[in-house]
Amino acid sequence: MNLADKLEKIKVKYDGINEQLSDQKIASNREKMISLTKERSDLAEIVEVYAKYSITLKNIAGNEEIIETSDDRDLVLMAEAELEDLKIDKEKLEEEIKVLLLPKDPNDDKDVIMEIRAGTGGEEAALFAGDLFRMYSRYAEIRGWKIELIDLSDTGIGGVKEAVFSVSGNNVFGDLKFESGVHRVQRVPETEGSGRVHTSAASVAVLPEAEDVQIEINQNDLKIDIFRAGGAGGQNVNKVETAVRMTHIPTGIVVQCQDERSQLKNRQKAMKVLKARLYDLELKKHNAKISAQRKLMVGSGDRSDKIRTYNFPQNRVTDHRIGLTLYNLSNIMEGQLDELIDQLKIADKAEKLQATE
């Protein structure tokens, strides 16, 4: 099937969805309406580009006809000049269409569970993990997403040993999936008197939330411990056993939640994290079977990969997967991640396109 046939097939499908949406019987079925509206939204952009592509092809054919049949020299020269521009437009539209036709990651629309853990570097690593938590929290705020804290282990002086939280909103996994990996920081710690630059690291995991139909957990495979939530002392210590630790015996995965005062809510949150981790585990197994190691390591989610370096003395951020360096670290730490994430998306699409050629 050539490109034009593929596009026409999509256009027919899009028109069919519009007809269904105007049907009163379907309009009364909320679930069907939501499903069809989403499907139409997914097709809308490519249908719009196809319309431009069709007009461009007609204009090319019209100009070629003028060149072949007209006796008016001036008209032929105008048609030839316009034809060159039209052919350039045609090539650009074809590239855009190829990108739009790439299979969409089915997880892109999912909400996520994010986990940030301090790595090598002691207290400075914990402070950096705290900075990353604030960076992603600020980014979520800018994007209009909702963040819900699940578990937080802090150092008491601004550092974070571990932060687990959910992020919900529009296309959350699609925008955050490239953040999985080891983030390295180079800066002078506040405790460093000699002004020497230290290097430390923190790991980030971005897990798409699993739906109940995707992950089933046998209750016999779970070991559940209830304990008192920790804190900084005094009134912050929970005197009732509400914190929950879940161990999935077959995989050895352990999750805990102590953010809520209710044991039931902590159980629900812990289960959400456990399902996300099990779903992520299944995704990794599946991807390992069907694809070779990708050169750019974009979106692999492998936490052993050093993906990015934040150099504070030089106000520089370097993403090692695509060789991108930006000199706006202060803005990035304030949650302005769009430029970084957009470049990672472009690189990912370019690599996928190359793989299809």
C-alpha angles and dihedrals in degrees: 000000000000125000096262092052091050091051094047090051090053091048091052090050091048092051090048091054090051090053091050092049090056091052110106093214092057092042089064091053104081097189092048091048092051091048094048093044091053092047091051091049090053091053099039098085095049091047089052092051090045089057090055090045092052092051090048092051091050091049091050091051091048094051092046089053091051091050092050100042111024123099091194105103095196091050091050091051091050091048092049092051092047091046092060090055092045092053090052089050089049092054092048092049091048090053090048091049092050090055092047091050093056111113110265119235103252090215096057093095094049126107115241145224111222124199124192120187131181111241133183116347107065118230092356089058089052091050089050091049087054090050090052091050090053091045093055092042090054092046090052090050091051091049093048093244125146121240123199120187115228104172133356128183109185134181096227094243100073098286127119124214091184136355124187119183142152125237120200131183142081117341092340099157091042090059101036104038093093091060094077112112144056116320115201126203130200116192145117109271117229088240093055109101098183095057093241117159114241128201121216137153147214130195126228126198122190112195124184111233112253121230118226091247090056101050124036118186122201107224089217088064091060131088110194123195124188120204143155116280114248126231147157093287136262115048093356093071114093109230092197125072101248103131115104131209118188124194119193099211100201094054101024091232112156124196132172138187128193102153097102128065090222119081089209093055091047089052091051093049093046090051090051090054093045092052091049091051093048090047090050089050091053091047091053092050091049094047092047090057098048104036139044122231107293114232097224094044087217110167095353091131091214105151092203090071120097098221105168143017124208110202109190100184090057096035084233135145121190124189104203096198095067101018092244119157123186127183098210102088094144091058093044092053086054089061100266094138101141097103093050095046094044091054091050090051091050091050091048092051092046091053092048090049091051090051091055094052 
